[in-house]
Amino acid sequence: MEKRNLPVAVFDSGVGGVSVLRELVKLMPLEDFFYFGDSLHAPYGTKKTEEVRELTLENIKRMARRGIKGIVVACNTATSAAITLLREQYTDIPVVGIEPALKPAVMEKEHARVLVLATPMTVHAGKFVSLMERFAGRATMIPLGCPGLMEFVEAGKLEGEELERYLKKLLYPYLSGGIDAVVLGCTHYPFLRNEIQKVMGPGVHILDGSQGTARELRRRLAAMDLLTDRQRPGEVIFEESIPEKIPLCRFLLGC
């Protein structure tokens, strides 16, 4: 098969990366995508960096054997741990990671107060810390580790009393006002956007990096002349380290 008509690999630590896949499909409906979620080893956000790096490299190596024309690491934790090595290993195709949407959050207003929700590992990762420092002079960045939050999405619990109680307890210190924007720093969290908005209130803008990641991949594919020349709608292939999660992936793609 001609290289430009191969699928793009989309990797995540579970089902959350479907939030990125959804934006990729919207922007490039003619492209094929191969999604793999490693729910068997989730959550990545509470593991050591070395373990996350090893899991990410091994899973993407296996995906690449199938024939791919690009890689999207649809997981903030895996991006922080492995994106540099992936770009060194796969020099002939675009390799795009995701990062929290801090820039658009900072542009919300002058000296904005931005609450950044992320996994515990992402909050302490060097790449994430450097990104926050880049915008520190223009806004007040408040990182908040959220142990257990992505597990709601992995379980398909996108609403309900249990989730609402968790969010109210997690976000209670920030509910008295003063927060201008919330950045969703894990690709699982966009599926909980409505519940987070409900708890934070209508005046707080909720942002994530999925659309920016999709645009960046399209830009890089175009620059390398790798956009498909087919005119049929693209296909999505789902694989999961826990196969029973595949119906949830399909459901989330249509959310």
Summary of the structure (lengths in Angstrom):
residues: 255
radius of gyration: 17.7
end to end distance: 31.9
largest distance: 57.1
contacts: 897
relative contact order: 0.21
helix: 49%
strand: 17%
